[in-house]
Amino acid sequence: MKKLVVLVICFLLSLPAFAQIERVEPPNWWTGFKNQDLELLVYGKDIGKAEVRVNYPGVELVKSHKADSPNYLFLDLNISEEAKPGNFTISFKMPEGASESYEYELKKREKPADEYVGFNSSDAIYLITPDRFANGDPSNDIDKSLNETTIDQEDDYARHGGDIRGIIEHLDYIDEIGFTAIWPSPLLINDMKSGSYHGYAMTDFYKVDPRFGSLSEYRELANSVRERGMKLIMDQVENHCGIEHWWMDDLPFNDWINYQELYENGEQVVYSNHRRTTNQDHYAAKVDKKQMSDGWFVDSMPDLNQRNPFMANYLIQNSIWWIETLGLGGIRQDTYPYPDKDFMSDWAGAIMTEYPNFNIVGEEWSNNPLLIRYWQEGVENGYDSNLPSTMDFAMQATIVKGLKNEETWGTGLVEIYDGLANDFSYENPESILVFPDNHDMSRIFTQLGEDLTKTKMDIGFMLAMPRIPQIYYGTEILMNDTANPGDHGLIRTNFPGGWEADEVNAFKGQGLSADQKDMQDFLKKILNYRKNSLAIHEGKTTHFAPQDKTYLLSRNSEDETVVVILNKNEEPYKLSLDRFEELGLKGKKLQNVISGEIISWEQTLVLPEYGIYFLTTKIKN
C-alpha cells in the first residue's frame, strides 16, 4: 500500500504545474448595462498560455488577449440582455493538459441607472481627510502585514488612525451642520513605506485600506449616508498609482506605465512639467505636451498610460464597479488635466452614458477661467470632455484677493464682481464646484489673516453663488495652518473630538473658543437654510457693481429672493436702495438668516458693521 501511495505522489509531481489564479479583476460584474462588454484581467503564473472557455447562457467569450508578461490574460466578454445573475465558470486549460476553473459572479443591479443621482447646486459638500477626522476603531490603527506600521500623532505626515467608522459615528454632526454630501479623500489601500495616510498613492484599485476599515464598512458608510438623504462622493485617481502597487513587480505590457523602460532599467524617470495649458495651447510643442501628460508626479507615483487600451478599460470598469458597489452620488477625479485627455473624455463619457443623472467633478487647479471652462462639457472648443463639473480655483483665489485688498477703483470687492462676471464663458456655472479651501491649500482662516469676519464673508458669499459649494472639515471651527502656511500635514490637522483623549470636542461643541462657536453657528444657519432655498439652488442671479465699499448679490426664484451684501465699511453705513429697484423688493419684509432680524426694504438699509448680510424674503417665525 505504501508503495502505491509513493507511486501516485510521484505521478502527481510529474504533472505540469498549473498557474494558480491570484487575481481576476473586476472581482464581479452586473447584468443590465448599456455597454455589454466586459474585459477581465486575469493574473497567475503562466496564465497567458491557457486556453479559455466560458459556458453560460448570455455570456460570450469574444476574445482572449495575451500580454507581454506570460502571467496575464485579458478576456473580452459580452454580457447580453439574456444573461441572468448568478455564478458561471471560466475554464483554463494549459497546453500540457493541466486545467483550472474560476467561479465568476454576475450580480443583479441594486437600483436602476437613472436613480444614481449625482451632487448638484442644491448640495453642500463636506470634504474629509479620513485619517485626520475621527478614530472610530482603534483596533485597525496598525496592520503588521503592511509596509507602514506606525501611528504617530506628533508627526503631521504619519498616520493618525482616523477611519471609516469614525466618519459613520459622526454623520449626525455632519447632517446637523447642514451638509448634504460627503467627499472623503481616497479610502483605497496605500501600502506605501511612508506617507500612506492621504490615500492618493493606491496600491490596489479594488481594495479598501484595512487601516480605514473594510469594504463592508465602506458600504455601511454609503448606506448610512443615503438613509439621511445625503450623497457619498468617491475620490478617484486615473493618473497614477503607488510605487508599491501589486502589478509594479510584473507589469502586464511594456507600455503599462509611462517611461516604463527607464523605470525597469533603474534609471531616472521623467517628471511632469505641470504645464497644464499644453492641453489647450495651439502653439504647444509636442515635447512639452508629452512631458506634461506622461511625466510622473514623484518617484513614488508611477504615471499610468491610458493610451494602452487594456489600461483604459481597466480604469473605466473600476470606476463603474465602485459606483455600483457603493451606490455613489458622484466622483471627484484627481489631477484631471494630467492623464491622456482623449481617454478622460472616454472615461467620463462611459460613466455618464450608463448613469445619465450622475455627476463627476474634475480637479483643474488653475486661476484661469478659460482653462476651467475648457474641461466642462457643452463648451464649443473642439474637445468634448463629457465632464459635467470642474473646480473653480479661479473664483476661490479671486474672493480671497477681493476681501483682502483695499477698496480702490480696480481692487477690493470689484475683483469679486469681475470674477463672477466671467460666468458668461461657462456652459453651466451652477454646476461648477467652488470652495474656500481644500486639503491641498492653506486653510481659509489662515489665508484671510485669521480674520473671522472676512472668513464669514468668504464662505457666506460662496454659499449664495450659482455654484456647488464644498467646505473642508474643520473650516466650521476655524482650523488653520498659520504656524506654517501651506504645510500639508498641518492643513490636515486632527479634528478635535475625533480621538478619545482629545480635551476639545468640536462634535459636541465642548472646549471651543467663542469665535469657533460663532463660526460653527454661522455655517449651520446658512447651510440649513440653503437646503430648502430654490432661489439659491436654481434661481436667477443678479449682482450690482460695488459702490462705497458694498457689493450686493441677489438670487431670485418665483417664491423667494435672497440678497447677500458684503460690506467693508468700518462705521455704520446707510445703503441707498433706489439703485436696486429692479429686484422688486420695495415695501417687502426680509429676514436676516444669521441674526433672525426682520427688516423693511424701503429707501435705505442701515448696515451697522463691517461684514456679510444674508437676507431672504422667506420669513421664518
Secondary structure as GFF3:
##gff-version 3
##sequence-region A 1 621
A	DSSP	alpha_helix	2	14	.	.	.	ID=ss1
A	DSSP	beta_strand	21	25	.	.	.	ID=ss2
A	DSSP	beta_strand	29	30	.	.	.	ID=ss3
A	DSSP	beta_strand	37	44	.	.	.	ID=ss4
A	DSSP	three_ten_helix	47	49	.	.	.	ID=ss5
A	DSSP	beta_strand	51	54	.	.	.	ID=ss6
A	DSSP	beta_strand	59	66	.	.	.	ID=ss7
A	DSSP	beta_strand	72	79	.	.	.	ID=ss8
A	DSSP	beta_strand	86	93	.	.	.	ID=ss9
A	DSSP	beta_strand	99	107	.	.	.	ID=ss10
A	DSSP	three_ten_helix	113	115	.	.	.	ID=ss11
A	DSSP	beta_strand	125	128	.	.	.	ID=ss12
A	DSSP	three_ten_helix	130	132	.	.	.	ID=ss13
A	DSSP	three_ten_helix	138	140	.	.	.	ID=ss14
A	DSSP	alpha_helix	164	168	.	.	.	ID=ss15
A	DSSP	alpha_helix	171	177	.	.	.	ID=ss16
A	DSSP	beta_strand	181	184	.	.	.	ID=ss17
A	DSSP	alpha_helix	215	227	.	.	.	ID=ss18
A	DSSP	beta_strand	231	232	.	.	.	ID=ss19
A	DSSP	beta_strand	234	236	.	.	.	ID=ss20
A	DSSP	three_ten_helix	246	249	.	.	.	ID=ss21
A	DSSP	alpha_helix	260	264	.	.	.	ID=ss22
A	DSSP	three_ten_helix	276	279	.	.	.	ID=ss23
A	DSSP	alpha_helix	286	294	.	.	.	ID=ss24
A	DSSP	alpha_helix	309	326	.	.	.	ID=ss25
A	DSSP	beta_strand	331	333	.	.	.	ID=ss26
A	DSSP	alpha_helix	341	354	.	.	.	ID=ss27
A	DSSP	beta_strand	360	362	.	.	.	ID=ss28
A	DSSP	alpha_helix	369	374	.	.	.	ID=ss29
A	DSSP	beta_strand	389	390	.	.	.	ID=ss30
A	DSSP	alpha_helix	393	404	.	.	.	ID=ss31
A	DSSP	alpha_helix	413	421	.	.	.	ID=ss32
A	DSSP	three_ten_helix	422	425	.	.	.	ID=ss33
A	DSSP	three_ten_helix	429	431	.	.	.	ID=ss34
A	DSSP	beta_strand	433	434	.	.	.	ID=ss35
A	DSSP	alpha_helix	444	447	.	.	.	ID=ss36
A	DSSP	alpha_helix	452	464	.	.	.	ID=ss37
A	DSSP	beta_strand	468	472	.	.	.	ID=ss38
A	DSSP	three_ten_helix	475	477	.	.	.	ID=ss39
A	DSSP	alpha_helix	488	491	.	.	.	ID=ss40
A	DSSP	alpha_helix	514	530	.	.	.	ID=ss41
A	DSSP	alpha_helix	534	538	.	.	.	ID=ss42
A	DSSP	beta_strand	540	547	.	.	.	ID=ss43
A	DSSP	beta_strand	550	557	.	.	.	ID=ss44
A	DSSP	beta_strand	560	567	.	.	.	ID=ss45
A	DSSP	beta_strand	573	576	.	.	.	ID=ss46
A	DSSP	three_ten_helix	578	583	.	.	.	ID=ss47
A	DSSP	beta_strand	589	592	.	.	.	ID=ss48
A	DSSP	beta_strand	598	600	.	.	.	ID=ss49
A	DSSP	beta_strand	604	607	.	.	.	ID=ss50
A	DSSP	beta_strand	611	616	.	.	.	ID=ss51
###
